[in-house]
């Protein structure tokens, strides 16, 4: 039988800076890998993803619809053919092991050699690990986790878990149970699979939940540590619920923010009585660490 290459296509949207994160996440739900590029002259970001032709069309459509609702933008989806020959090999070659902070090594499933010594290995599919794991917001969260680890938080929530990388990082670094939730069924499935792959399924519980609206979150709290690597607008809208469900002395690690959105998110959480511990810039992205008074 002939060995035909898998047909691939590039899908792309052009959006303003405040919509970048939402549409990057939308393409990430359906694509093998995602990247984004700034047109310095116009200030417009082009978000591109590579996917198999005809695959994950429902996920792509629904994710783009959610991004449009969140941002109020409905950009045209562009499609173009992508040469399959050698693409996967080139993609893998572009993503070696990523060393993050003092403790973590994020590795694609394509890497077969041993992880860097004295590092906690987090293994994910390359398309997930480096659309998110190498993403500045995720790097910032893992670095922030290292700064709060000395407090040994007991009850931990990863809100909007995506690939599950932050939940797995917390479980491995702290040897604690972590509740990981997401509104997207595809993310819940992938995060659960990644927890199995990384041998932390006994510590990471992955559940489908619509943010703080789901009673599961309030029943499982209050939390000593909450990750919320999502979007600026929903972070601001959920600030009150976060503060109510954070234990006294608890920490919130907030990310998914472009640098110019950080002050907006910071103000919303200060209004709920949380105070700023630190801000961690990672390229164009900023991670905020907030704490509730003990």
C-alpha positions in Angstrom: 0.0 0.0 0.0 1.3 3.5 -0.8 2.4 5.6 2.0 0.6 8.9 1.5 1.6 11.9 3.6 -1.1 13.4 5.9 -2.5 16.5 4.2 -2.0 19.5 6.4 -3.3 23.1 6.2 -2.5 26.4 7.9 -5.4 28.3 9.4 -5.0 31.9 10.5 -6.7 34.9 11.9 -5.6 38.5 12.2 -6.6 40.2 15.5 -5.8 43.2 17.8 -3.5 42.7 20.7 -6.3 42.4 23.3 -7.8 39.5 21.4 -4.6 37.6 20.8 -4.7 35.2 23.8 -8.4 34.2 23.1 -7.7 33.3 19.5 -4.4 31.7 20.2 -6.3 29.4 22.6 -9.0 28.8 20.1 -6.6 27.6 17.4 -4.7 25.6 19.9 -7.8 23.5 20.6 -7.8 22.2 17.0 -4.2 22.5 15.7 -1.0 20.6 16.0 0.9 23.7 16.7 0.2 27.4 17.0 2.3 30.6 16.6 1.6 34.3 16.5 3.4 37.2 14.8 3.1 41.0 15.2 2.9 43.4 12.2 4.9 46.3 13.7 3.4 48.8 11.3 -0.2 48.1 12.0 -0.1 46.6 15.6 -2.1 43.6 14.3 -1.3 40.1 15.4 -1.5 37.2 13.0 -2.3 33.9 14.8 -1.5 30.8 12.7 -2.1 27.1 13.4 -1.2 23.9 11.5 -3.8 21.1 11.5 -4.7 18.0 9.5 -7.2 18.8 6.7 -10.7 17.9 7.8 -9.7 17.0 11.3 -11.0 18.8 14.5 -13.3 21.0 12.4 -16.0 21.0 15.1 -13.5 21.9 17.8 -12.1 24.7 15.6 -15.6 26.1 14.9 -16.8 26.1 18.5 -13.5 27.5 19.9 -13.5 30.4 17.4 -17.2 31.1 18.3 -16.2 31.3 22.0 -13.3 33.5 21.3 -15.6 35.8 19.3 -18.0 36.0 22.1 -15.3 36.8 24.7 -13.6 39.5 22.5 -16.4 40.8 20.4 -14.4 40.2 17.3 -15.2 37.9 14.4 -12.0 37.8 12.2 -12.0 35.9 8.9 -10.5 32.5 9.1 -7.9 32.0 6.4 -6.8 28.6 5.1 -3.8 27.6 3.0 -2.2 24.3 2.1 0.9 23.3 4.1 3.5 20.9 2.7 3.4 17.7 4.8 6.8 16.3 3.8 9.2 16.9 6.6 6.9 19.3 8.5 6.6 17.1 11.6 10.4 16.6 11.7 11.0 20.3 11.4 8.5 21.1 14.1 10.0 18.6 16.5 13.5 19.9 15.7 12.3 23.4 16.6 11.2 22.4 20.1 14.0 20.8 22.2 13.6 20.4 25.9 12.6 23.7 27.6 14.2 24.4 31.0 11.9 26.6 33.1 12.9 28.2 36.4 15.1 26.2 38.7 13.1 23.0 38.7 11.2 22.2 35.5 12.0 20.7 32.2 9.1 20.7 29.6 9.6 17.9 27.1 7.7 16.9 24.0 6.7 13.3 23.5 9.0 13.2 20.5 12.1 13.4 22.8 13.5 10.0 23.6 16.7 10.8 25.5 16.8 11.3 29.3 15.6 14.6 30.8 18.1 17.0 32.2 19.4 15.8 35.6 17.8 17.3 38.7 14.8 18.6 36.9 11.1 17.8 37.2 10.1 16.5 33.7 6.7 17.6 32.3 6.1 15.6 29.2 3.4 16.7 26.7 2.7 16.4 23.0 4.8 18.9 21.2 1.8 20.8 19.8 0.5 21.3 23.3 3.7 21.7 25.2 5.0 24.5 23.0 1.9 26.3 22.2 1.3 26.5 25.9 4.2 25.0 27.8 6.7 27.3 26.1 4.3 30.1 26.2 5.3 33.1 28.3 2.2 32.9 30.5 2.8 29.2 31.3 6.5 29.8 32.0 5.6 32.6 34.3 3.2 30.4 36.2 5.8 27.7 36.7 8.3 30.2 37.9 5.7 31.7 40.3 5.0 28.2 41.6 8.6 27.9 42.6 8.4 31.1 44.6 5.4 30.0 46.7 6.3 26.3 47.1 8.0 27.0 50.4 4.5 27.6 51.9 3.5 24.0 51.1 0.0 24.8 50.0 -2.4 21.9 50.7 -5.5 22.6 48.7 -4.7 23.5 45.1 -6.9 24.5 42.1 -5.9 24.8 38.5 -8.7 26.8 37.0 -8.8 26.6 33.2 -6.2 23.8 33.1 -5.8 23.4 29.3 -3.1 20.8 28.8 -2.8 20.2 32.6 0.8 21.4 32.7 0.4 23.6 35.8 -1.5 21.0 37.7 1.1 18.4 36.9 3.9 20.8 37.9 2.3 21.5 41.2 1.6 17.9 41.9 5.2 16.9 41.1 6.9 19.7 42.9 4.8 19.7 46.0 3.5 16.0 46.1 0.0 17.4 46.6 -3.4 16.6 45.2 -4.6 19.2 42.6 -8.1 19.8 41.3 -7.8 20.7 37.6 -10.9 22.1 35.8 -11.8 23.4 32.4 -14.9 24.5 30.6 -13.8 22.7 27.4 -14.4 18.9 27.2 -11.4 18.4 24.8 -9.0 20.1 27.3 -10.4 17.9 30.1 -9.7 14.8 28.1 -6.2 15.9 27.1 -5.3 17.0 30.7 -6.4 13.6 32.1 -4.3 11.8 29.4 -1.3 14.0 30.2 -1.7 13.3 34.0 -1.5 9.6 33.1 1.5 10.1 30.9 3.3 11.9 33.6 2.4 9.4 36.3 0.4 11.9 38.5 -3.1 10.7 37.8 -3.3 9.7 41.4 -2.7 13.3 42.4 -4.4 15.3 39.6 -8.2 15.2 39.4 -9.4 16.6 36.1 -13.1 17.7 35.9 -15.3 19.6 33.5 -16.5 22.8 35.2 -17.8 26.2 34.2 -15.5 28.2 36.4 -16.7 29.3 39.9 -20.3 28.7 38.8 -19.7 25.0 39.3 -20.5 23.9 42.9 -17.6 21.4 42.8 -15.2 24.3 43.1 -16.7 25.8 46.3 -17.1 22.3 47.8 -13.5 21.6 47.3 -12.2 24.8 48.7 -11.1 27.1 50.3 -7.8 26.9 48.4 -4.3 27.7 49.5 -3.2 28.0 45.9 -5.1 28.9 42.7 -3.7 29.0 39.2 -5.8 30.9 36.7 -4.0 31.1 33.4 -6.9 32.3 31.3 -7.8 35.7 29.9 -7.8 39.2 31.3 -11.5 39.9 31.0 -12.8 36.7 32.7 -10.1 37.1 35.4 -11.5 40.5 36.3 -15.0 39.2 36.3 -14.1 36.3 38.6 -12.0 38.4 41.0 -14.7 38.4 43.7 -15.3 34.6 43.5 -11.6 34.0 43.6 -11.2 36.1 46.7 -14.1 34.3 48.4 -12.7 30.9 47.7 -9.1 31.6 48.6 -8.1 30.6 52.1 -6.6 33.1 54.5 -2.9 33.5 53.5 -3.7 31.8 50.2 -2.0 32.6 46.9 -3.4 33.2 43.4 -1.2 33.0 40.3 -2.9 34.9 37.5 -1.7 34.7 33.9 -2.7 34.8 30.3 -2.1 38.6 30.3 -0.3 40.8 27.9 1.8 43.4 29.7 -0.7 46.2 29.1 -3.5 44.2 30.7 -1.7 43.5 34.0 -2.7 46.7 35.8 -6.4 46.1 34.9 -6.4 42.6 36.4 -4.3 43.8 39.4 -6.8 46.6 40.2 -9.8 44.2 40.0 -8.2 41.8 42.6 -6.9 44.6 44.9 -10.5 45.8 45.1 -11.4 42.4 46.6 -8.8 42.7 49.3 -5.9 40.8 47.7 -2.4 42.3 47.7 0.3 42.1 45.1 3.3 39.9 45.9 5.1 40.1 42.6 4.8 40.5 38.9 6.8 38.3 36.6 7.2 39.5 33.0 7.9 36.8 30.4 8.4 38.5 27.0 5.1 40.1 26.0 3.3 38.3 28.9 3.0 39.0 32.6 2.2 36.7 35.5 0.7 38.2 38.7 1.1 36.7 42.1 -1.6 37.9 44.6 -2.1 36.9 48.2 -5.0 37.0 50.7 -4.3 38.3 54.2 -3.8 35.6 56.8 
